[in-house]
């Protein structure tokens, strides 16, 4: 299902691309798309650089271009065979509004993640539509999801950034992506009441304690990727989206505003525990 591509992206490392293997123990990520293409025919084009060359006219209806990266990795971290995004490259493609929003983050780690995600999505979309990344223009949808206004009517995209990690996805159907660093959730009981439906909470609490935070983050990223793809955000309560978060995640029940369950496809790393 994965097709790795590579390209060079600079020296002063802001972000280093992750593969599915080296993200397994550090990152929870999920992709959702709304389409009529059978699940088994979807192809995740796992990119080793967001500004990969040669994507113009090559993103098929069944493709999802996907870039996952660790932000501001240690200088001694091995990057052999992996693409990097430099500070200089990233800063050169943001527009004034994005740069203004970036500096409002208090913590440097959050500013770096914002920079990597927004530069990453510009570089990816520029490669797909064949335009300079810094020339792309966006407008918000009715509920705030950014939409590309350049001449690319069939391209949807999504980005996600958390402290230390970013993800970007693009497709020719509605797409959403979400990413979170794997970590223990200290207030899991109260948070799960807000995010999970009753049957999902039963699954969570029947899971061995050592794996509950990981499973919760899997639920969370799956649900948020659906809401991002739907471009409705959290006007839809996450507990009203019911999913099977097992090895092959699937949507079980949705509010009517999100359309038929049969049209939703979910992609996430292999579940553990």
Secondary structure as UniProt FT lines:
FT   STRAND          13..17
FT   TURN            20..26
FT   STRAND          27..34
FT   HELIX           39..41
FT   STRAND          43..47
FT   TURN            50..51
FT   TURN            53..54
FT   TURN            56..58
FT   TURN            61..62
FT   STRAND          63..71
FT   TURN            75..76
FT   TURN            80..81
FT   STRAND          84..86
FT   HELIX           87..91
FT   TURN            92..93
FT   HELIX           96..102
FT   TURN            103..104
FT   HELIX           108..129
FT   HELIX           133..135
FT   STRAND          138..140
FT   TURN            142..143
FT   STRAND          146..148
FT   TURN            153..154
FT   STRAND          156..162
FT   TURN            163..164
FT   STRAND          165..171
FT   STRAND          174..181
FT   TURN            186..187
FT   HELIX           188..195
FT   HELIX           198..205
FT   HELIX           209..230
FT   HELIX           233..235
FT   HELIX           238..240
FT   STRAND          242..244
FT   STRAND          250..253
FT   HELIX           256..258
FT   HELIX           261..263
FT   STRAND          264..268
//
